[in-house]
Amino acid sequence: MKYGLDKQTVRWTENWLNGWSQRVVTSNTKSSWRPVVSSVPQGSILEPVLVNIFINGLDNGAECTLKKFADDTKLGRVADTPDGCAAIWRELSKLEKWANWNVMKFSKGKCQALPLGRNNPLHQYRLGADWLESILAEQALGVLANSRLTMTVSL
């Protein structure tokens, strides 16, 4: 009874996930139906719950702070020393290995580095072979946070 789910709920969820098919429709052309072998139906009410269960162990043994919700993960750590920067590098490497092991892919175009604080040097980081874009501000849940730690609410 992992995560507090009884066997009946686990079986129901497994049956619900098995047997999905999808096809591509472009203009008036439709592909044949193909089975979906590893996915959670997007837009379903269970999507964030199932993704959260799947990524639950992502931060086991982490040297950095990981904040996770469904497909949105934030990694953070003080990086004002070479050791701090190296810890972020190691953590990004672990995340990439986890994704490869679990046949997952990060949307690397959405992965960015946001240095926080005054007089903070811009460090370069990679996720796999891809360099992360350094940004000066990010919006999350209607709050715009910038590198100087000032925040504004945008509705």
C-alpha positions, -999 to 999 in steps of 0.1 A, spaced: 0 0 0 26 25 -11 16 62 -10 -15 52 10 -33 36 -20 -51 4 -16 -48 -25 -41 -82 -18 -57 -72 18 -64 -38 8 -78 -55 -19 -101 -81 6 -113 -54 32 -121 -33 5 -139 -63 -6 -160 -71 31 -168 -36 37 -180 -33 5 -201 -48 3 -235 -45 40 -246 -41 47 -283 -34 79 -301 -31 91 -337 -20 123 -355 -44 144 -374 -31 171 -398 -56 189 -421 -77 161 -434 -51 134 -431 -52 109 -402 -25 84 -392 -34 50 -380 -40 44 -343 -9 34 -323 -7 22 -287 7 45 -261 33 25 -242 45 50 -216 26 81 -208 0 97 -186 -30 111 -205 -24 149 -207 -52 170 -193 -65 142 -171 -72 150 -134 -48 123 -124 -19 136 -145 -2 158 -118 -8 131 -91 8 103 -112 37 125 -123 43 135 -87 44 98 -76 68 90 -105 92 118 -97 90 114 -59 125 99 -55 141 124 -78 158 143 -49 170 113 -30 206 121 -19 204 156 -35 230 182 -27 207 209 -39 171 219 -30 146 205 -55 110 219 -56 88 197 -77 52 198 -90 41 176 -118 64 185 -148 78 216 -132 110 212 -111 132 239 -97 167 233 -85 184 257 -61 216 261 -41 239 288 -29 267 290 -55 290 316 -41 320 292 -39 335 267 -63 321 239 -42 285 253 -45 289 256 -83 303 221 -85 273 208 -65 249 223 -90 269 207 -118 267 173 -101 230 176 -94 223 185 -131 243 155 -141 223 133 -117 190 147 -131 201 139 -167 211 103 -157 177 99 -139 159 111 -170 178 87 -193 173 58 -169 136 65 -168 133 71 -206 123 107 -199 134 139 -216 137 173 -202 123 202 -222 157 217 -224 145 248 -241 126 255 -209 155 248 -186 172 280 -175 196 293 -148 185 323 -127 213 336 -105 199 353 -74 214 381 -52 236 411 -57 271 409 -72 264 373 -81 287 362 -110 269 344 -138 279 308 -138 274 286 -168 256 253 -163 248 223 -186 220 197 -186 235 168 -205 252 183 -236 230 215 -236 241 247 -220 214 264 -199 203 299 -208 210 324 -181 180 347 -174 175 377 -152 139 370 -142 113 342 -141 76 341 -137 60 313 -117 25 311 -104 19 347 -112 49 360 -93 78 375 -113 111 370 -94 143 386 -107 180 381 -100 180 410 -75 154 392 -54 126 418 -60 93 403 -68 61 416 -84 27 400 -88 13 398 -123 -22 386 -128 
